[in-house]
Amino acid sequence: MAADLPVVIVGGGLAGALAALRLAQRRPDIPLLLLESGSTFGGDHTWSFFDSDVPAQAADLVAALHPVRWPRHKVRFAGRTRELPVAYNSVHSAALDALIRKSLPAASYRLRASVAQLHADGVTLAGGERLAARAVIDARGPQGAMPGLDLAWQKFVGIEFQASVAKPDCATIMDADLPQLDGYRFVYVLPMAPDRVLVEDTYYSDSADLAVDTLAERVRSLAAERGLSGAELRQETGVLPILIGGDPQRFWPVGDPVARLGLAGGFFHATTGYSFGLAVELAEEISALPGHFSGPDLARWSRARFMQHWGEMAYFRLLNRMLFRAAAPDQRHRIFAHFYRLPAQRIARFYAGKLTWTDRVRILSGKPPVPVGAAIRALLRP
């Protein structure tokens, strides 16, 4: 293996960019090339996370992204509102783009570099150029369907308005006191600055179809009803996978010669679709790997890490089967209302994917929010 060949990371979204930042910082002996098909790193997205989602040793990396932080967050269901003393954060992709450009030498990244093929020892760009590599990491979003995975979807349209809210230190992350459409519907209201607020209309749906214009009009109506309408500063959309089940061996066959990160590797929270915490965690882990980062070693490590994550998400897949298979679409809100009766720290561990056995029992305790027979059938279904 030529010592001057780089590790090539394909995809400058959240997972690929964070891994590149940590590798450049902690393994300067390893040449690096980050390839992004777009004109900026991270696209145009807002990533959100709880304090407890990210490892303590990554505090400097997270702080460098200048997240907006709310020390409290609020949820709302019909007849009940609850504020929880658990901090919530959001990062816009412009901060990731700025950090990459500031932190990496210009020779270590390329924008508008669309990759046509990935190989164990390099990549072929859309224009035919071949780049040799000591190892390749696929950190793109899914390239079409995610084979072997049984998925539902969390999808949304958000609009950022020039407006202010009454409690700028409290993020509303789940307001479900509104008509239930296309599954479980709720709204985020995130005060991004004293004069800017992001309003997102969100759905836990069986379908990935996103009617952007229709949902954008709903966002405008909601904002107007709540006194939040103003000049529209930006709009974003998202369709996140929610994992119900599947065959991990089919999704990631043994012997696949290319390492993976991010959604390409199945690294997302099975119930929320969130990926920020995992992206930070894996950036930490990959930068701590020993050796010279050969392609086969990196591919084996990333697949083993996915299989570990698959096992850690087993309980969450079970809950997802209850949500999507046992509850009628317009009744799914009952499951979340039931969940939010729990203590705040148990809720935080749920979002972090770090549940104790006591947590697992308590989450399913009490009066079932769905019909018992349907719940049993959903739980028994593989």
C-alpha positions as CSV (number, residue, x, y, z in Angstrom):
1,M,0.0,0.0,0.0
2,A,1.5,3.3,-1.1
3,A,1.9,5.5,2.0
4,D,0.8,8.6,0.1
5,L,-2.6,7.3,-0.9
6,P,-5.5,8.9,1.0
7,V,-8.5,7.6,2.7
8,V,-11.3,8.8,0.4
9,I,-14.6,9.7,2.1
10,V,-17.5,9.8,-0.4
11,G,-20.2,12.1,0.8
12,G,-19.7,15.4,2.6
13,G,-22.9,15.3,4.7
14,L,-23.0,15.0,8.4
15,A,-21.3,11.6,8.9
16,G,-18.6,12.0,6.3
17,A,-17.7,15.5,7.2
18,L,-17.5,14.8,11.0
19,A,-15.3,11.7,10.3
20,A,-13.1,13.8,8.1
21,L,-12.7,16.5,10.7
22,R,-11.7,14.1,13.5
23,L,-9.4,12.1,11.2
24,A,-7.6,15.3,10.1
25,Q,-7.3,16.4,13.7
26,R,-6.2,13.1,15.4
27,R,-4.5,11.2,12.5
28,P,-2.6,13.8,10.5
29,D,-0.3,11.0,9.4
30,I,-3.2,9.6,7.2
31,P,-3.8,11.5,3.9
32,L,-7.5,12.4,3.5
33,L,-9.8,13.3,0.6
34,L,-13.4,14.3,1.2
35,L,-15.7,14.2,-1.9
36,E,-19.0,16.0,-2.0
37,S,-21.3,16.1,-5.1
38,G,-22.9,19.4,-4.1
39,S,-21.6,22.9,-3.9
40,T,-21.6,22.9,0.0
41,F,-21.0,20.4,2.7
42,G,-24.1,19.2,4.5
43,G,-26.6,20.5,2.0
44,D,-29.4,22.6,3.6
45,H,-30.4,20.8,6.8
46,T,-31.0,21.3,10.5
47,W,-29.7,18.5,12.7
48,S,-31.1,18.3,16.2
49,F,-30.0,16.3,19.3
50,F,-30.2,16.2,23.0
51,D,-27.2,16.8,25.2
52,S,-27.2,13.1,26.2
53,D,-27.0,12.0,22.6
54,V,-23.4,12.8,22.1
55,P,-20.3,11.4,24.0
56,A,-18.6,13.8,26.4
57,Q,-15.2,13.4,24.7
58,A,-16.7,15.0,21.6
59,A,-17.7,18.2,23.3
60,D,-15.1,20.3,21.4
61,L,-16.3,18.9,18.0
62,V,-19.9,19.7,18.8
63,A,-19.0,23.2,20.2
64,A,-17.2,24.0,17.0
65,L,-20.5,23.7,15.1
66,H,-22.0,26.5,17.3
67,P,-25.3,24.7,18.0
68,V,-28.4,26.6,19.2
69,R,-29.1,25.2,22.6
70,W,-32.3,25.4,24.6
71,P,-32.0,24.3,28.3
72,R,-35.7,23.0,28.2
73,H,-38.0,21.5,25.7
74,K,-41.8,21.1,25.6
75,V,-44.2,18.6,24.3
76,R,-48.0,19.0,23.8
77,F,-50.8,16.6,23.4
78,A,-54.6,17.1,23.5
79,G,-55.3,18.4,27.0
80,R,-51.7,18.1,28.3
81,T,-48.5,20.2,28.0
82,R,-45.2,19.2,29.6
83,E,-41.9,21.0,29.9
84,L,-38.9,18.8,30.5
85,P,-35.5,20.0,31.9
86,V,-33.6,18.2,29.2
87,A,-31.5,20.4,26.9
88,Y,-32.1,20.3,23.1
89,N,-29.8,21.5,20.4
90,S,-29.9,22.2,16.7
91,V,-27.1,22.8,14.2
92,H,-27.6,24.1,10.7
93,S,-25.5,22.7,7.8
94,A,-24.0,26.1,7.1
95,A,-22.0,25.7,10.3
96,L,-20.7,22.3,9.1
97,D,-19.7,23.7,5.8
98,A,-17.8,26.6,7.4
99,L,-16.0,24.3,9.8
100,I,-14.8,22.0,7.0
101,R,-13.5,24.9,4.9
102,K,-11.8,26.4,8.0
103,S,-10.3,23.1,9.3
104,L,-9.2,21.1,6.3
105,P,-6.6,22.1,3.8
106,A,-8.1,22.9,0.4
107,A,-6.3,19.8,-1.1
108,S,-8.2,17.5,1.3
109,Y,-11.6,18.1,-0.1
110,R,-13.4,18.5,-3.4
111,L,-16.9,19.9,-4.0
112,R,-19.1,19.2,-7.1
113,A,-17.3,15.8,-7.3
114,S,-20.0,13.3,-8.1
115,V,-18.9,9.7,-7.7
116,A,-20.1,7.1,-10.3
117,Q,-18.5,4.0,-8.8
118,L,-16.8,2.9,-5.6
119,H,-14.0,0.3,-5.5
120,A,-12.0,-1.2,-2.7
121,D,-9.0,0.8,-3.8
122,G,-10.5,4.0,-5.2
123,V,-13.4,5.7,-6.8
124,T,-14.4,6.7,-10.3
125,L,-16.0,10.1,-10.7
126,A,-18.9,10.8,-13.0
127,G,-16.6,12.4,-15.6
128,G,-14.4,9.2,-15.7
129,E,-11.6,10.4,-13.5
130,R,-10.2,7.6,-11.3
131,L,-8.9,8.4,-7.8
132,A,-6.7,5.8,-6.1
133,A,-7.2,5.3,-2.3
134,R,-5.8,3.2,0.5
135,A,-9.4,2.9,1.7
136,V,-12.8,4.1,0.7
137,I,-15.7,5.1,3.0
138,D,-19.2,5.4,1.6
139,A,-20.8,8.2,3.6
140,R,-23.5,9.1,1.1
141,G,-27.2,9.0,1.7
142,P,-29.0,5.9,0.5
143,Q,-28.5,5.4,-3.3
144,G,-32.1,4.3,-3.9
145,A,-33.8,1.7,-1.8
146,M,-32.1,0.3,1.3
147,P,-32.2,-3.4,0.5
148,G,-33.1,-5.8,3.3
149,L,-34.6,-3.2,5.5
150,D,-38.3,-2.9,6.5
151,L,-38.9,0.8,6.8
152,A,-41.4,3.5,7.7
153,W,-40.7,7.2,7.5
154,Q,-40.5,10.4,9.4
155,K,-40.9,13.2,6.9
156,F,-41.3,17.0,7.2
157,V,-41.3,20.4,5.7
158,G,-39.9,23.3,7.7
159,I,-39.9,27.0,7.1
160,E,-37.8,29.5,9.0
161,F,-39.6,32.8,9.6
162,Q,-38.5,36.2,10.8
163,A,-40.4,36.1,14.0
164,S,-40.0,35.7,17.7
165,V,-41.6,33.4,20.4
166,A,-42.7,34.0,23.9
167,K,-40.2,31.6,25.5
168,P,-37.0,31.7,23.4
169,D,-35.2,29.4,25.9
170,C,-37.6,26.5,25.4
171,A,-37.9,24.4,22.2
172,T,-41.2,22.8,21.3
173,I,-40.1,19.4,19.8
174,M,-43.5,17.7,19.6
175,D,-46.8,19.5,19.5
176,A,-49.4,16.9,18.5
177,D,-52.5,18.9,19.5
178,L,-53.7,19.3,15.9
179,P,-55.5,17.2,13.3
180,Q,-53.8,13.8,12.7
181,L,-53.0,13.3,9.0
182,D,-50.9,10.7,7.2
183,G,-50.0,8.9,10.4
184,Y,-48.7,10.6,13.5
185,R,-48.5,14.3,12.9
186,F,-46.8,16.9,15.1
187,V,-45.0,20.3,14.9
188,Y,-41.6,21.6,15.9
189,V,-41.2,25.2,16.9
190,L,-37.5,26.0,17.4
191,P,-36.4,29.6,18.2
192,M,-33.2,29.7,16.3
193,A,-32.4,33.3,17.3
194,P,-34.3,36.2,19.0
195,D,-35.9,37.1,15.6
196,R,-35.9,33.7,13.8
197,V,-38.1,30.7,14.4
198,L,-38.2,27.3,12.5
199,V,-41.6,25.7,12.2
200,E,-41.7,22.1,11.0
201,D,-44.7,20.0,10.1
202,T,-43.7,16.4,10.7
203,Y,-45.3,13.0,10.0
204,Y,-44.6,9.4,11.1
205,S,-45.9,7.8,7.9
206,D,-46.1,4.5,6.1
207,S,-45.1,6.4,2.9
208,A,-42.0,8.3,1.9
209,D,-44.0,10.5,-0.4
210,L,-43.6,14.1,0.6
211,A,-46.2,16.7,-0.8
212,V,-43.9,19.7,-0.3
213,D,-46.2,22.4,-1.4
214,T,-49.2,21.1,0.6
215,L,-47.1,20.8,3.8
216,A,-45.5,24.2,3.3
217,E,-49.0,25.7,3.2
218,R,-49.8,23.9,6.4
219,V,-46.7,25.3,8.0
220,R,-47.6,28.9,6.9
221,S,-51.1,28.4,8.3
222,L,-49.8,27.1,11.6
223,A,-47.3,29.9,11.9
224,A,-50.0,32.5,11.2
225,E,-52.3,30.9,13.9
226,R,-49.6,31.1,16.5
227,G,-48.4,34.6,15.7
228,L,-45.1,33.4,14.1
229,S,-45.5,34.4,10.5
230,G,-43.1,36.9,9.0
231,A,-40.7,37.0,6.2
232,E,-39.7,33.5,5.0
233,L,-35.9,33.1,5.3
234,R,-35.5,29.5,4.2
235,Q,-37.3,26.2,3.7
236,E,-36.1,22.7,4.2
237,T,-37.5,19.2,3.7
238,G,-36.5,15.8,5.0
239,V,-37.5,12.1,4.7
240,L,-35.8,10.0,7.5
241,P,-36.0,6.2,7.7
242,I,-37.7,4.5,10.7
243,L,-36.5,0.9,11.1
244,I,-39.2,-1.7,11.7
245,G,-37.2,-4.9,10.8
246,G,-35.4,-6.6,8.1
247,D,-32.3,-8.7,7.3
248,P,-29.0,-7.0,8.2
249,Q,-27.0,-9.6,6.3
250,R,-28.8,-8.6,3.1
251,F,-28.4,-4.9,3.8
252,W,-24.7,-5.3,4.4
253,P,-23.3,-8.6,3.0
254,V,-20.2,-10.2,4.5
255,G,-17.2,-9.3,2.5
256,D,-18.4,-6.0,1.2
257,P,-15.1,-4.3,0.4
258,V,-16.1,-0.7,1.1
259,A,-16.6,0.8,4.5
260,R,-19.7,2.8,5.3
261,L,-20.9,5.6,7.6
262,G,-24.1,7.5,8.0
263,L,-27.4,6.4,6.4
264,A,-25.4,4.4,3.9
265,G,-24.3,2.2,6.8
266,G,-27.7,2.1,8.6
267,F,-26.3,4.4,11.4
268,F,-29.5,6.1,12.6
269,H,-31.8,5.9,15.6
270,A,-34.4,3.3,14.6
271,T,-37.3,5.2,16.1
272,T,-36.5,8.8,15.6
273,G,-34.4,8.6,12.4
274,Y,-31.9,11.0,14.1
275,S,-28.3,10.5,13.2
276,F,-26.3,13.3,14.8
277,G,-25.3,11.5,17.9
278,L,-24.2,8.4,16.0
279,A,-22.3,10.5,13.5
280,V,-20.3,12.1,16.3
281,E,-19.8,8.8,18.1
282,L,-18.5,7.1,15.0
283,A,-16.2,10.0,14.1
284,E,-14.6,9.6,17.5
285,E,-14.3,5.8,17.1
286,I,-12.8,5.9,13.6
287,S,-10.2,8.5,14.6
288,A,-9.1,6.2,17.4
289,L,-8.5,3.1,15.2
290,P,-4.9,1.9,15.1
291,G,-2.8,1.2,12.0
292,H,-2.7,2.6,8.6
293,F,-6.4,2.3,7.6
294,S,-6.3,-0.4,5.0
295,G,-9.5,-0.8,3.0
296,P,-10.3,-4.3,4.1
297,D,-9.7,-3.5,7.8
298,L,-11.9,-0.4,7.6
299,A,-14.6,-2.3,5.8
300,R,-14.6,-5.0,8.5
301,W,-14.6,-2.5,11.3
302,S,-17.6,-0.5,9.9
303,R,-19.7,-3.6,9.2
304,A,-19.0,-5.0,12.7
305,R,-20.0,-1.6,14.1
306,F,-23.3,-1.8,12.1
307,M,-24.0,-5.2,13.4
308,Q,-23.5,-3.9,17.0
309,H,-25.8,-1.0,16.3
310,W,-28.4,-3.4,14.8
311,G,-28.4,-5.4,18.1
312,E,-28.7,-2.2,20.1
313,M,-31.7,-1.1,18.2
314,A,-33.7,-4.4,18.6
315,Y,-35.9,-3.0,21.3
316,F,-36.6,0.1,19.3
317,R,-37.6,-2.0,16.3
318,L,-40.1,-3.8,18.5
319,L,-41.6,-0.4,19.6
320,N,-41.8,0.6,16.0
321,R,-43.8,-2.5,15.1
322,M,-46.3,-1.5,17.8
323,L,-46.4,2.0,16.4
324,F,-46.9,1.1,12.7
325,R,-48.5,-2.3,12.9
326,A,-50.7,-2.2,16.0
327,A,-52.0,1.4,15.9
328,A,-54.3,2.9,13.3
329,P,-52.5,5.8,11.7
330,D,-54.7,8.5,13.3
331,Q,-54.2,6.9,16.7
332,R,-50.4,6.7,16.7
333,H,-50.3,9.9,18.8
334,R,-51.6,7.9,21.7
335,I,-48.3,5.9,21.9
336,F,-46.2,9.1,22.1
337,A,-48.6,10.6,24.7
338,H,-48.2,7.5,26.7
339,F,-44.4,7.6,26.4
340,Y,-44.2,11.2,27.6
341,R,-45.6,10.2,31.0
342,L,-42.2,8.9,31.8
343,P,-39.4,10.6,33.9
344,A,-37.3,13.1,32.0
345,Q,-34.0,11.2,32.3
346,R,-35.7,8.0,31.0
347,I,-36.9,9.9,28.0
348,A,-33.3,11.3,27.5
349,R,-31.9,7.7,27.6
350,F,-34.5,6.6,25.0
351,Y,-33.4,9.3,22.5
352,A,-29.8,8.5,23.2
353,G,-30.4,4.8,22.5
354,K,-29.0,3.9,25.9
355,L,-31.9,2.3,27.7
356,T,-31.5,0.2,30.9
357,W,-33.5,-3.0,31.4
358,T,-35.6,-1.1,33.9
359,D,-36.3,1.6,31.2
360,R,-37.4,-1.1,28.8
361,V,-39.9,-2.5,31.2
362,R,-41.3,0.8,32.3
363,I,-41.8,2.1,28.7
364,L,-44.2,-0.8,28.1
365,S,-45.9,-0.7,31.5
366,G,-49.3,0.8,32.3
367,K,-52.5,0.9,30.3
368,P,-51.7,-0.1,26.7
369,P,-52.2,2.9,24.3
370,V,-53.1,0.4,21.5
371,P,-55.4,-2.6,21.4
372,V,-53.8,-5.5,23.3
373,G,-54.4,-8.1,20.5
374,A,-53.0,-5.9,17.8
375,A,-50.0,-5.1,20.1
376,I,-49.3,-8.8,20.6
377,R,-49.5,-9.6,16.9
378,A,-47.1,-6.7,16.2
379,L,-44.6,-7.7,18.8
380,L,-44.6,-11.3,17.6
381,R,-44.1,-10.3,14.0
382,P,-40.4,-10.5,13.0
